[in-house]
């Protein structure tokens, strides 16, 4: 028989005992709370059957069958959490939400600025409920300023933040990433801010309000083109797969259908290693390709010659051959490649869990490893309202009789 006490001693949770109420949806906020849960925090995701997380109705759906509990996009960002459904538009529902605040250490929300205040749950009001509460507000443009109430999602925000202008080919219209791009940037800033706030509270006994502007988090990663404009009045232009200081630099078609390998050569020494790896073709010794500047000036011709070689081999063969020579190369991976990647398997990046409706499938662990407090995923993503009874009775201490009354009154759903 396993000694669970011994296992806890060997693998303590970094955030064990930290309690989180999660009013977020889509990607940025749910990613934050998923990571907190993986490190031991108890997270209660609050939704309503009238307004569930919009990603419950997104794609792809398991086996193509629609349902609020079958979306893999929701599933990916909500593991390890309890789900409670409350109608906070009722007085009793609002009181239950405030009970959760009194239980919690952290309240995190991603509504439009002013929405929490309209529900009677502004930071000042939450402080009166619990003086040391840490509140995190995730919004597109921050809680203050003339445009703070602007609506939208990460798909639009990547344009506001300057990404769409850079992500396309020079001779084509802006395309953007096709993703909620800033939603994948923001969580890392939020996690750092939460840890700092917990540290501050531990020393002072005081909480605070963390105001996260997603556009500012996104713009920060474009510091170089922004500074280039400030210093040189030069507006960054799209470059496709090209890089100002490397040639060849791109994704090259390989032998199989729709398989590609990315290759990057930055120095003359790397060029020699690269040409040796591909068999020292005669064209590689032409004067126009012997210097970095020459390769850059003749990049179109260079790319065609390299692709004439890459199309003869599988992407994995090319990657291995060029990496073995000491030059940067990598296959352009798809979901299947990533899921079967031996390095990720060795690291234990994926964990199989049995979801109530979707069944057995993989979840991703956090990308960092703490030697003393390793992360884990204890539960799959929750079905809508799956833990309403547990949270109400075990966490909030509501009797079964009162629980039934609240269900009948449509306060709990």
Order of alpha helices (4+ residues) and beta strands (2+ residues): alpha-beta-alpha-beta-alpha-beta-alpha-beta-alpha-alpha-beta-alpha-alpha-beta-alpha-alpha-beta-beta-alpha-alpha-alpha-alpha-beta-alpha-alpha-beta-beta-alpha
